[in-house]
Amino acid sequence: MTQCSLVRVSKYGNLGRMKIVVCIKHVPDVQSERRIEDARLVRGEDDVLNELDENAVEAAVSLVEELDGEVVALTMGPEDAEDAIRRALQMGADSGVVVSDDELVGADVVATARVLAAAIERIGDVDLVVTGMASLDALTSMLPGALAAALGMPALTLASSLEASAEGVTITRTTGTLSEVLSAPLPALVSVTDQANEPRYPNFAAMRAAKKKPVDTWDLEDLGLEPRPAAVRVIDAEQRPARQAGTIRTDAGEAGRELAAWLVDSKLV
């Protein structure tokens, strides 16, 4: 039910190795037909690594290629979420962790952040957390901020570029016509957008090597956590109605009045 990356340099300065944990999520393919059952999106039929998380993986792998270190891919979800971890390993991550527990079914962003934070603390020696900007199933974009709060780290979000060193991390963020340069000391959390990089496509050798990389599976007991009810509960959900064909009007001088009347009748004004 999720995404992240971690870097470790502050303890050892320039001689230290980055330890990067990439939080990722296994989501239904946006190109597939989605179904809703019991007010929940059906998972496990045609799921893939969240496309926006590929940018987080690329950012983490690129950092350790430049500065040396290791990348740990982390996800929370059902058992088949390991497929997303394997994809991250093919892209260059060194190892993976899947947090899977039946008590986490239907977890909201608050619960997800709590569990991911506990997993990151168990991984240990983390200086930088990097996530994708959003997951393409819910699109709340709330996880990066919630996870940073749970970890007690500053959050630099929506980075279109990212640089890290022993002194800290610096990002560039572009919103509309405004461009910002933000910095924070490590440890910190960064979320990257799809403008941050171009994710690599793994070659055959990388795919083969990924099969030998270790993947651990943890549950709530392993993390020392007790189950908690979700703070947000989905009461009902239904498929969006099929889109209907629009009405074409030939303007003979009355189209403006007809449009105004339609807006009033539709209670749109």
Disulfide bonds with the S-S distance in Angstrom:
Cys4-Cys23 0.88
